[in-house]
Amino acid sequence: MMDKCSYIDVSAMPVVLTVPQVAQVLGICKNTTYALLRSGDLKSIRVGRKIRVSKDSLLEFIAA
């Protein structure tokens, strides 16, 4: 189940987001988000087996 995003502005967004959170912010599905991560268009970090996207990386992607 996807988390509910209720970010009114960028400052309300967490510093690090999960893949479902990124997908919801971008308005795309998780599979498309994973494709963006695999291609390197959207930068991510791994924490163990988990993938996280920094708010800065997401904002860079949106601005590009």
MMTF fields as JSON, N, C-alpha, C and O atoms, coordinates in Angstrom:
{
  "mmtfVersion": "1.0.0",
  "mmtfProducer": "UNKNOWN",
  "numBonds": 255,
  "numAtoms": 256,
  "numGroups": 64,
  "numChains": 1,
  "numModels": 1,
  "chainsPerModel": [1],
  "groupsPerChain": [64],
  "chainIdList": ["A"],
  "bondAtomList": [4, 2, 8, 6, 12, 10, 16, 14, 20, 18, 24, 22, 28, 26, 32, 30, 36, 34, 40, 38, 44, 42, 48, 46, 52, 50, 56, 54, 60, 58, 64, 62, 68, 66, 72, 70, 76, 74, 80, 78, 84, 82, 88, 86, 92, 90, 96, 94, 100, 98, 104, 102, 108, 106, 112, 110, 116, 114, 120, 118, 124, 122, 128, 126, 132, 130, 136, 134, 140, 138, 144, 142, 148, 146, 152, 150, 156, 154, 160, 158, 164, 162, 168, 166, 172, 170, 176, 174, 180, 178, 184, 182, 188, 186, 192, 190, 196, 194, 200, 198, 204, 202, 208, 206, 212, 210, 216, 214, 220, 218, 224, 222, 228, 226, 232, 230, 236, 234, 240, 238, 244, 242, 248, 246, 252, 250],
  "bondOrderList": [1, 1, 1, 1, 1, 1, 1, 1, 1, 1, 1, 1, 1, 1, 1, 1, 1, 1, 1, 1, 1, 1, 1, 1, 1, 1, 1, 1, 1, 1, 1, 1, 1, 1, 1, 1, 1, 1, 1, 1, 1, 1, 1, 1, 1, 1, 1, 1, 1, 1, 1, 1, 1, 1, 1, 1, 1, 1, 1, 1, 1, 1, 1],
  "groupList": [{"groupName": "MET", "atomNameList": ["N", "CA", "C", "O"], "elementList": ["N", "C", "C", "O"], "formalChargeList": [0, 0, 0, 0], "bondAtomList": [1, 0, 2, 1, 3, 2], "bondOrderList": [1, 1, 2], "singleLetterCode": "M", "chemCompType": "L-PEPTIDE LINKING"}, {"groupName": "ASP", "atomNameList": ["N", "CA", "C", "O"], "elementList": ["N", "C", "C", "O"], "formalChargeList": [0, 0, 0, 0], "bondAtomList": [1, 0, 2, 1, 3, 2], "bondOrderList": [1, 1, 2], "singleLetterCode": "D", "chemCompType": "L-PEPTIDE LINKING"}, {"groupName": "LYS", "atomNameList": ["N", "CA", "C", "O"], "elementList": ["N", "C", "C", "O"], "formalChargeList": [0, 0, 0, 0], "bondAtomList": [1, 0, 2, 1, 3, 2], "bondOrderList": [1, 1, 2], "singleLetterCode": "K", "chemCompType": "L-PEPTIDE LINKING"}, {"groupName": "CYS", "atomNameList": ["N", "CA", "C", "O"], "elementList": ["N", "C", "C", "O"], "formalChargeList": [0, 0, 0, 0], "bondAtomList": [1, 0, 2, 1, 3, 2], "bondOrderList": [1, 1, 2], "singleLetterCode": "C", "chemCompType": "L-PEPTIDE LINKING"}, {"groupName": "SER", "atomNameList": ["N", "CA", "C", "O"], "elementList": ["N", "C", "C", "O"], "formalChargeList": [0, 0, 0, 0], "bondAtomList": [1, 0, 2, 1, 3, 2], "bondOrderList": [1, 1, 2], "singleLetterCode": "S", "chemCompType": "L-PEPTIDE LINKING"}, {"groupName": "TYR", "atomNameList": ["N", "CA", "C", "O"], "elementList": ["N", "C", "C", "O"], "formalChargeList": [0, 0, 0, 0], "bondAtomList": [1, 0, 2, 1, 3, 2], "bondOrderList": [1, 1, 2], "singleLetterCode": "Y", "chemCompType": "L-PEPTIDE LINKING"}, {"groupName": "ILE", "atomNameList": ["N", "CA", "C", "O"], "elementList": ["N", "C", "C", "O"], "formalChargeList": [0, 0, 0, 0], "bondAtomList": [1, 0, 2, 1, 3, 2], "bondOrderList": [1, 1, 2], "singleLetterCode": "I", "chemCompType": "L-PEPTIDE LINKING"}, {"groupName": "VAL", "atomNameList": ["N", "CA", "C", "O"], "elementList": ["N", "C", "C", "O"], "formalChargeList": [0, 0, 0, 0], "bondAtomList": [1, 0, 2, 1, 3, 2], "bondOrderList": [1, 1, 2], "singleLetterCode": "V", "chemCompType": "L-PEPTIDE LINKING"}, {"groupName": "ALA", "atomNameList": ["N", "CA", "C", "O"], "elementList": ["N", "C", "C", "O"], "formalChargeList": [0, 0, 0, 0], "bondAtomList": [1, 0, 2, 1, 3, 2], "bondOrderList": [1, 1, 2], "singleLetterCode": "A", "chemCompType": "L-PEPTIDE LINKING"}, {"groupName": "PRO", "atomNameList": ["N", "CA", "C", "O"], "elementList": ["N", "C", "C", "O"], "formalChargeList": [0, 0, 0, 0], "bondAtomList": [1, 0, 2, 1, 3, 2], "bondOrderList": [1, 1, 2], "singleLetterCode": "P", "chemCompType": "L-PEPTIDE LINKING"}, {"groupName": "LEU", "atomNameList": ["N", "CA", "C", "O"], "elementList": ["N", "C", "C", "O"], "formalChargeList": [0, 0, 0, 0], "bondAtomList": [1, 0, 2, 1, 3, 2], "bondOrderList": [1, 1, 2], "singleLetterCode": "L", "chemCompType": "L-PEPTIDE LINKING"}, {"groupName": "THR", "atomNameList": ["N", "CA", "C", "O"], "elementList": ["N", "C", "C", "O"], "formalChargeList": [0, 0, 0, 0], "bondAtomList": [1, 0, 2, 1, 3, 2], "bondOrderList": [1, 1, 2], "singleLetterCode": "T", "chemCompType": "L-PEPTIDE LINKING"}, {"groupName": "GLN", "atomNameList": ["N", "CA", "C", "O"], "elementList": ["N", "C", "C", "O"], "formalChargeList": [0, 0, 0, 0], "bondAtomList": [1, 0, 2, 1, 3, 2], "bondOrderList": [1, 1, 2], "singleLetterCode": "Q", "chemCompType": "L-PEPTIDE LINKING"}, {"groupName": "GLY", "atomNameList": ["N", "CA", "C", "O"], "elementList": ["N", "C", "C", "O"], "formalChargeList": [0, 0, 0, 0], "bondAtomList": [1, 0, 2, 1, 3, 2], "bondOrderList": [1, 1, 2], "singleLetterCode": "G", "chemCompType": "PEPTIDE LINKING"}, {"groupName": "ASN", "atomNameList": ["N", "CA", "C", "O"], "elementList": ["N", "C", "C", "O"], "formalChargeList": [0, 0, 0, 0], "bondAtomList": [1, 0, 2, 1, 3, 2], "bondOrderList": [1, 1, 2], "singleLetterCode": "N", "chemCompType": "L-PEPTIDE LINKING"}, {"groupName": "ARG", "atomNameList": ["N", "CA", "C", "O"], "elementList": ["N", "C", "C", "O"], "formalChargeList": [0, 0, 0, 0], "bondAtomList": [1, 0, 2, 1, 3, 2], "bondOrderList": [1, 1, 2], "singleLetterCode": "R", "chemCompType": "L-PEPTIDE LINKING"}, {"groupName": "GLU", "atomNameList": ["N", "CA", "C", "O"], "elementList": ["N", "C", "C", "O"], "formalChargeList": [0, 0, 0, 0], "bondAtomList": [1, 0, 2, 1, 3, 2], "bondOrderList": [1, 1, 2], "singleLetterCode": "E", "chemCompType": "L-PEPTIDE LINKING"}, {"groupName": "PHE", "atomNameList": ["N", "CA", "C", "O"], "elementList": ["N", "C", "C", "O"], "formalChargeList": [0, 0, 0, 0], "bondAtomList": [1, 0, 2, 1, 3, 2], "bondOrderList": [1, 1, 2], "singleLetterCode": "F", "chemCompType": "L-PEPTIDE LINKING"}],
  "groupTypeList": [0, 0, 1, 2, 3, 4, 5, 6, 1, 7, 4, 8, 0, 9, 7, 7, 10, 11, 7, 9, 12, 7, 8, 12, 7, 10, 13, 6, 3, 2, 14, 11, 11, 5, 8, 10, 10, 15, 4, 13, 1, 10, 2, 4, 6, 15, 7, 13, 15, 2, 6, 15, 7, 4, 2, 1, 4, 10, 10, 16, 17, 6, 8, 8],
  "groupIdList": [1, 2, 3, 4, 5, 6, 7, 8, 9, 10, 11, 12, 13, 14, 15, 16, 17, 18, 19, 20, 21, 22, 23, 24, 25, 26, 27, 28, 29, 30, 31, 32, 33, 34, 35, 36, 37, 38, 39, 40, 41, 42, 43, 44, 45, 46, 47, 48, 49, 50, 51, 52, 53, 54, 55, 56, 57, 58, 59, 60, 61, 62, 63, 64],
  "secStructList": [7, 7, 7, 7, 7, 7, 7, 1, 1, 4, 4, 4, 1, 7, 1, 3, 3, 3, 2, 2, 2, 2, 2, 2, 2, 2, 6, 7, 7, 2, 2, 2, 2, 2, 2, 2, 2, 2, 2, 6, 1, 1, 7, 7, 3, 3, 3, 6, 6, 3, 3, 3, 3, 3, 2, 2, 2, 2, 2, 2, 2, 2, 2, 7],
  "xCoordList": [0.833, 0.0, 0.879, 1.866, 0.545, 1.335, 1.033, -0.101, 2.104, 1.922, 1.199, 1.352, 0.42, -0.247, 0.756, 1.362, 0.931, 1.788, 0.928, -0.089, 1.342, 0.604, 1.581, 1.466, 2.55, 3.54, 2.938, 2.637, 2.768, 2.22, 3.296, 3.022, 4.521, 5.639, 6.885, 6.872, 7.956, 9.191, 9.762, 10.341, 9.614, 10.174, 9.493, 10.07, 8.288, 7.585, 8.03, 7.705, 8.767, 9.221, 10.383, 11.243, 10.419, 11.549, 12.855, 12.837, 13.979, 15.287, 15.568, 16.202, 15.101, 15.298, 13.939, 13.156, 13.669, 12.369, 12.514, 13.556, 11.454, 11.394, 10.957, 10.499, 11.095, 10.675, 9.166, 8.785, 8.301, 6.873, 6.579, 5.702, 7.295, 7.092, 7.506, 6.807, 8.646, 9.11, 8.095, 7.76, 7.608, 6.623, 5.381, 4.832, 4.946, 3.748, 3.98, 3.107, 5.135, 5.447, 5.483, 4.987, 6.078, 6.184, 4.898, 4.73, 3.995, 2.747, 2.94, 2.247, 3.895, 4.174, 4.127, 4.061, 4.16, 4.112, 5.508, 6.511, 5.555, 6.825, 7.747, 8.957, 7.189, 8.026, 8.742, 9.914, 8.055, 8.673, 9.748, 10.793, 9.497, 10.494, 11.735, 12.851, 11.564, 12.713, 13.472, 14.7, 12.776, 13.432, 14.284, 15.399, 13.763, 14.539, 15.789, 16.851, 15.654, 16.796, 17.835, 19.032, 17.395, 18.315, 19.07, 20.256, 18.379, 19.007, 19.997, 20.84, 19.897, 20.776, 20.227, 20.858, 19.06, 18.443, 18.065, 18.111, 17.699, 17.352, 18.352, 18.418, 19.128, 20.18, 19.594, 18.649, 20.18, 19.701, 20.884, 22.02, 20.588, 21.571, 20.975, 19.755, 21.831, 21.379, 21.738, 22.839, 20.79, 21.001, 20.658, 19.492, 21.691, 21.45, 20.789, 21.341, 19.628, 18.883, 17.858, 17.181, 17.746, 16.736, 17.3, 18.483, 16.445, 16.814, 16.158, 14.966, 16.949, 16.434, 16.876, 17.936, 16.06, 16.344, 16.355, 15.415, 17.427, 17.489, 16.562, 16.288, 16.097, 15.224, 15.954, 15.35, 17.267, 18.045, 18.107, 17.984, 18.297, 18.328, 16.986, 16.934, 15.92, 14.589, 14.343, 13.803, 14.737, 14.549, 15.417, 14.989, 16.628, 17.487, 16.813, 16.808, 16.247, 15.575, 14.391, 14.186, 13.624, 12.448, 12.871, 12.211, 13.968, 14.437, 15.033, 15.055, 15.518, 16.184, 15.224, 15.637],
  "yCoordList": [-1.177, 0.0, 1.242, 1.296, 2.224, 3.439, 4.358, 4.468, 5.016, 6.023, 7.222, 7.535, 7.879, 9.104, 10.247, 10.491, 10.945, 12.13, 13.347, 13.565, 14.117, 15.341, 16.506, 17.357, 16.523, 17.585, 18.833, 18.862, 19.847, 21.105, 21.875, 22.515, 21.815, 22.441, 21.592, 20.601, 21.986, 21.207, 21.083, 20.051, 22.099, 22.042, 20.982, 20.54, 20.574, 19.542, 18.141, 17.171, 18.029, 16.73, 16.221, 17.008, 14.923, 14.398, 14.518, 14.645, 14.478, 14.61, 13.416, 13.564, 12.242, 11.016, 10.356, 10.215, 9.951, 9.375, 7.93, 7.524, 7.162, 5.795, 5.808, 6.834, 4.688, 4.59, 4.864, 5.615, 4.292, 4.62, 6.106, 6.658, 6.758, 8.191, 8.987, 9.916, 8.624, 9.305, 9.119, 10.066, 7.892, 7.608, 8.464, 8.993, 8.598, 9.378, 10.872, 11.548, 11.385, 12.796, 13.077, 14.109, 12.148, 12.338, 11.976, 12.335, 11.27, 10.862, 9.735, 9.663, 8.848, 7.701, 6.432, 6.494, 5.289, 4.017, 3.648, 4.207, 2.706, 2.276, 1.677, 1.897, 0.919, 0.296, 1.349, 1.182, 2.416, 3.5, 4.184, 4.572, 4.331, 4.921, 4.052, 4.569, 2.736, 1.827, 1.909, 1.815, 2.083, 2.224, 3.492, 3.478, 4.588, 5.831, 5.652, 6.191, 4.893, 4.636, 3.762, 4.03, 2.724, 1.843, 2.586, 2.342, 3.489, 4.225, 5.278, 5.748, 5.647, 6.669, 8.072, 9.034, 8.208, 9.53, 10.121, 11.337, 9.272, 9.679, 9.006, 7.778, 9.805, 9.273, 8.757, 9.323, 7.669, 7.072, 6.574, 6.544, 6.186, 5.547, 4.253, 4.102, 3.334, 2.076, 2.079, 2.46, 1.65, 1.465, 0.003, -0.358, -0.829, -2.273, -2.69, -2.467, -3.284, -3.687, -2.649, -2.817, -1.594, -0.567, 0.514, 0.848, 1.048, 2.148, 3.408, 3.422, 4.466, 5.747, 6.834, 6.735, 7.857, 8.987, 10.24, 10.502, 11.004, 12.24, 13.278, 13.257, 14.171, 15.25, 16.075, 16.493, 16.315, 17.086, 16.395, 17.055, 15.076, 14.336, 14.411, 14.557, 14.313, 14.395, 15.781, 15.899, 16.819, 18.179, 18.438, 19.141, 17.881, 17.982, 17.324, 17.871, 16.148, 15.431, 16.23, 16.322, 16.799, 17.576, 18.818, 19.199, 19.446, 20.673, 20.411, 21.3, 19.18, 18.87, 18.813, 18.564],
  "zCoordList": [0.0, 0.0, 0.0, 0.734, -0.796, -0.88, 0.297, 0.763, 0.759, 1.805, 1.212, 0.032, 2.038, 1.605, 1.665, 2.708, 0.55, 0.519, 0.781, 0.121, 1.731, 2.015, 2.121, 3.002, 1.196, 1.216, 0.595, -0.598, 1.399, 0.914, 0.173, -0.843, 0.68, -0.01, 0.176, 0.907, -0.49, -0.478, 0.927, 1.266, 1.737, 3.085, 3.954, 4.947, 3.599, 4.355, 3.959, 4.642, 2.865, 2.356, 3.217, 3.611, 3.511, 4.284, 3.499, 2.274, 4.199, 3.562, 2.653, 1.607, 3.049, 2.274, 2.073, 3.013, 0.817, 0.486, 0.042, -0.472, 0.249, -0.244, -1.707, -2.211, -2.375, -3.776, -3.92, -4.818, -3.083, -3.215, -3.001, -3.665, -2.088, -1.873, -3.102, -3.507, -3.702, -4.92, -6.039, -6.749, -6.19, -7.239, -7.051, -8.018, -5.825, -5.568, -5.814, -6.359, -5.423, -5.665, -7.162, -7.613, -7.947, -9.39, -10.131, -11.296, -9.461, -10.099, -11.095, -12.11, -10.796, -11.667, -10.832, -9.604, -11.491, -10.758, -10.245, -10.688, -9.313, -8.733, -9.788, -9.742, -10.744, -11.779, -12.614, -12.949, -12.948, -13.702, -12.865, -13.388, -11.582, -10.68, -10.631, -10.702, -10.512, -10.513, -11.831, -11.834, -12.947, -14.252, -14.286, -14.808, -13.729, -13.657, -12.797, -13.111, -11.715, -10.844, -11.538, -11.435, -12.241, -12.967, -14.063, -14.285, -14.742, -15.843, -15.351, -16.116, -14.078, -13.529, -13.69, -13.251, -14.314, -14.465, -13.112, -12.921, -12.194, -10.831, -9.9, -9.839, -9.177, -8.313, -7.007, -6.457, -6.529, -5.282, -4.47, -4.943, -3.241, -2.379, -1.867, -1.798, -1.513, -0.918, 0.556, 0.952, 1.342, 2.77, 3.014, 3.179, 3.034, 3.064, 1.76, 0.683, 1.85, 0.653, 0.227, -0.787, 0.991, 0.714, -0.209, -0.142, -1.062, -1.95, -1.418, -1.112, -1.311, -0.85, -1.829, -2.448, -1.957, -2.838, -1.974, -1.224, -2.089, -1.308, -1.928, -3.127, -1.094, -1.565, -2.619, -3.607, -2.412, -3.374, -4.733, -5.765, -4.747, -6.009, -6.722, -7.944, -5.974, -6.56, -7.156, -8.256, -6.437, -6.939, -8.173, -9.088, -8.207, -9.403, -10.603, -11.706, -10.373, -11.447, -11.973, -13.183, -11.077, -11.48, -12.263, -13.23, -11.846, -12.498, -13.884, -14.735, -14.101, -15.389, -16.547, -17.68]
}
